[in-house]
Each structure stands twice: as structure tokens, then as C-alpha cells.
Amino acid sequence: MEKSIDSFEALTHRLREHPDRKRVAVVCPHGESTLAAVKQAEEEGFITPLFVDDADPQAASRRGVELVRQGEADILMKGLVQTADLLRAVLDKKTGILPPGGTLTHIAVAQIPTYHKLLFYSDAAVIPYPTAPQRREQVKYMVGLCHRLGIGQPKISLIHCSEKADAKNFPFTEDYLQIVDEARHGTFGSCVVDGPLDVKTSCDLHSMEIKGIRSPIAGDADGLILPDIEAGNLFYKTVTLFAGAEVAGVLQGTLKPVVLPSRGDNHRAKYLSLLLAAIAG
């Protein structure tokens, strides 16, 4: 059994051990950071880029999605194109790549210098306020992505500002209890899910013990399901700005992974997202 991937270095090593070039449809492949990321991933043998360029970004977006839908590309990547244009093509009911009834969400993974392994989290980019069914899909996708990285029984924490469900002020926390129960009965496959918990108790056993909390997460979370996009975005900005974290992310729910970098992402972040997509797909 292969060792679980606990760093981006280990992720790179795993991909080198199992060479499998993924075809990446890069929509509007402009911008120094995008081209540098694609070039590095190509030179290291992880991908084969398929540049989709067009004077009309919407047409380029549709063409990139078409390549994925027809099985000619394994990953879709956003270049210098508006996110709305690309997502419009991805979500098109007739020609898009989100299966009927599917949930589109964003799963990211951070390597934080002060944490002992990679930490997954959702959703900082797509779903403003997840509904109960959408949150269950987030759990399912996160567990699946963890499994792809060799984490056999990922510990997923349902995040709130305290460790108590509060149906009156935070109604979504009541649903947390149901998700935990479903996880115990195997709904999401091999995993441990608990909550509500805050970020500190999820990731620090000492903090959990001081508060007298007993949880199978045991301060050793692999993933955090954050309550809404505001919390997700704040978490992302905070760990990258103040903690020096490196982050990779992919859209999940689509037929194939979609790399949807932020305008502020540097070439390293885009490169790491390509690697995550390569192992996710």
C-alpha cells in the first residue's frame, strides 16, 4: 500500500513514479504565470497542453469544454478569460460538463508550514451558502480527493465558530449532526466526519483536550468543510498571507477536473493546481 501524500513534494514524487500525461485544455492561454505553470508541468512530464485560443473568449471557453466532453482533454484550465465566461460554458445544460443534478464546488488543499500534513478545505470560490444537499456533496468530493492522495480514512471536520449545534442562530449546524450520523453509517465511504468543531480544535489536539472535547478528529483533521464562501475565502486569504501557505485547488462535480485559478495566483499556485488536477482526474 502506497504511503499517503502529505506534502506537495510528495505529490510531485508520486506523479513522477506513475507517469501519466494528462491532456489539459488551456482556455485563452495568455499571461506569464499561466504559461510558466503549464510549461513547467509539461517539461516535468505531467501534462500535454492543448491551447485553445480564439478572439472570442466565450467561443474559446465553449471549445475547451467541448474537448473535455468529447474525451479529447482530461483537464480544463482557465487562462486569461473571465471566470463567468468559462463557467457559463461548463454549466451549459446541453453542452457543458456538469452532469444533470450535479453539484459544482471548489476543493482546495493547503500546505501550511505550521501543520504536519496537507489540509483540504471547501468552498472558497463557488457556492455562496451551501444547502444541505450541496454540503453532503462537498463532503463526498473531499473524501474522494483525499482517497486519491492515498489517505485511506480521511478525517473531515464540519467547521463552525463553536463546538455546539445552534439551530436558532446557525441552522446549518443542525444538519452537521445528520451528516456525522450518515458518515458513521458509511454514506461517504471510508472516512471520519465530526462537527461542529472550530478550526483550532480540528487541527490541534492540545486545544481539543483543554476544552474537554472528545472527537474522532483528535486535532488531526485532513479536511475542513467551511460553512460558506465568506469563511472559505477568509481562510484562504489568511493562511496564504499570514501563514505562508501554498495552495492548490480544483473544481469538483464536473466530468473532469477544472483548474480555475484566481487572478492573483502566481505561477507556483497554478502549477500546483495542475498537479492536483492530474491526480484527481
N, C-alpha and C positions, 0 to 999 in steps of 0.2 A: 504493500500500500504506500502510495507516494505521500510525502510529508506535505502538510498544508502550507499554502503560500502566506507568509506573514509580513512581507515587505515587497516593495516594487522591484527591488533587486532580485528577490526570489521569483517574482512573476516573470521578469525578463529571462532568468535562467530556465524556468520551466518551458517557456516558448522556444528557447534555443534547443532544449532537449527533445522537443517534439515539433520539429519544423513542419509547418502547415500554412503556407502563404494564403492569407485572406485577400479576396478582391474587394477593394474599397472604392466605392463611387464617391468622389470628392466633388461636391457641387460648388461651382464658381471657385476654382482653386487659386485664389489670389490671396495676397497677404503674406508677409515674410514669415510669420510664426507658423501658419498653416503649412506652407511649403517646406519649411525646415523640419517640422514634425513628420510629415509624410515621407520626406527624403530619408530621414534617419530610420524610420520603421522599414522602409523599403530596402535600404542598404544592409540592415541587420537581418533581412530575410523573413520578416514577419508579414509583410503585405505586398500586394501588387496594386498600385493606384490606377484607377480609371478616371481620368479627368473629364468632368462634364462641364463644359464651358459654353455659354450662349450669351448673346447680347441681352436677352430677356431672362432675368433671374428666375422668374416663375416657370418659364419653359425648361430651364436647366434643372430646377427642382423636380418638375414632373418627370424629366428624363432620368434623373438619378434614382427616383423612386421606382420607375419602370424597370431599371436594371436589376434592382433588388427583387421586385415582384416576379420578374421572368427568370430568376435564378442565375443571372449573369454577374451579380455582385453579392458579397457576403456581409458587407457593412456599408452603411450610408454615413457620410461625413459632411457636416456643414462647413463651407468655406466662407467666402465673402458674400454672403447672401443674408437677407433678413430672416430671422427665425420664423416670423409669421408666414413668409412665403414657403419655406421648407415644410413647416408643419401643416400648412394647408394641403400640400401635395401628399404628405404622409397620411393625413386623416381623411382624404377624399374617399367617400363611401364606395365609389365604383373602381377607382384606380389606385387607391392608397395601399398601405402595408400594415394597417391595424385591423386585425380580424374582427368580424362583426361581434359586437358585445364586449370587445376587449377594452382594457384599461391602459392608457398611456401614462407612464410615470417615469420619474428620473431617479436612478440609484447611483450614488457616488461612493467612493471609498477614499479615505484619507490616511496618509502615513504621517502621524504626529510624533515629533521627536520624543515627547514625554510618555507615549503609550507603547506598550510592548508588542503590538501587532497592528495590522491594518484594521481600520474601523469603518464599517459601512454606514450610510445614513440616507434617508429619503424624507421628503422630496423638496429640493431647493429650487426647482425650475418649472414645474408643470402644473401640478394640482394645487389650487389655492387652499381649499378647505376639504380634505378628503372625506367622502361619505363612508359609511360603514363598509359597503362592498369594496370600494376603492382601497380602503386601508387593508382589507384582507388580501387584496391583490398585491399591495406593496410588500406585505409580509411574505407572500408566496414567491414573488420575484427576488426578494433579498435572500431568502433561504436558497433558492435555486442558484443564484450567483455565488453565494458562499460555497455551495457544493462544487461548483465549477473550479473553485480555487482550492479544492481539497479539504475544506472544513466540513468534516463529517456530520457534526451535530452543532451547528451554529447557535450561539446564544443571542437572541433578539430581544431587545428591551423596548417597551412601549413608553415613550417619554411624555412626562408631564412635569409641572413645577413642584409636585409633591408626590408622596407615595400612597395617597389615598384617592379613591374614586370620589368624584364630586358631581353627582348627577344634576344638581341645581345650577351650579355656575359653569361647569365644564362637562356638558352631557356626553361628549365623545368618550370620556374616561369610563363610563358605564359599559360602553362597547368593548373597551380594553379587556374587561373581565371575561366577556364572552369569547374574545379571541384567544385569551390564555387557556380557557377551557377547551376550545376547539383544538388548539395546538397539542394539548395533553392527549387528545383522542386521535392524533395523527393526521389532522386535516391538512397540515402544511408539510408533511413528510418528516424526516429526521431533523429535529431542531428542539430548542428550548425557548419558549416565549414567556415573558413575565412583564407585569406592569399593573398600574402605573408606577414608574420609577423616574427619578430625575437623572440627569446626565452624570452627576458626580457619583451617586451610589451605583449607577450602572457600570462605571468604569474604575471604581476604586473600592476595594474590599474593606479597607480601613474605615472609609466613610460609611459604608453599609453597616459595619459592626458597631460603630459608635452610635448610630441611630437605632440599633437593635432590630434591624430589618433582616429577615430570613428570606432569601430568594435563591432559586437555582442559577440566576445570573452570576451571583457571587462576585460582583465587582469586576467581571471579566467579559463584558459584552463584546460580541463580534459586530453587532449591528444595532442601530438606533432608528426606530420609526418615530419621526418627529411629528408633532401634532398638525402642523400646517406649513404653508410655503414661507410664511414670515419667520417661523422658528428655523426652518431649513436654511433659508438664505442667511439669517443671522449666524447660525452655526458655521456655515461655510466661510463667510467673511471673517469671522472671529478666529477660527483655527488657522486660516491661511495668513492673516495679517499679524496676529499676535503670537501664534504658536509655531509659525514657520512650517506649517503642514504642506505637504504636496498632495494634490487631489486629482483623481480621475473620475470620469462619470460617463454613463451611457443611458439612453432611453430604453426602457423595457416595455414589453407588451406588444411590440411590433414583430413582424415576421422575422426580422433580423435586427441586430443591434444598430442603434443610431448614435453617432457621436455628435453632440450638439454643444460645442464649446461656447463659452462666454466671450464677448468682445475683449474683455480684459485678460483672458488666459494667455500665458506665454507659450512658447513652442514646447517646453517641457510638459506642461499640463496637457496639451493636445496630443503629444506623443504618448504619454501615459494612458490617456483615454483610448487611444487606438489599441494599445496593448490590452487594456481591459476588454474592449470590444472583441478583440481577436480571440480571447479565451472564453468570453461569454457566448460567442456565436458557434 
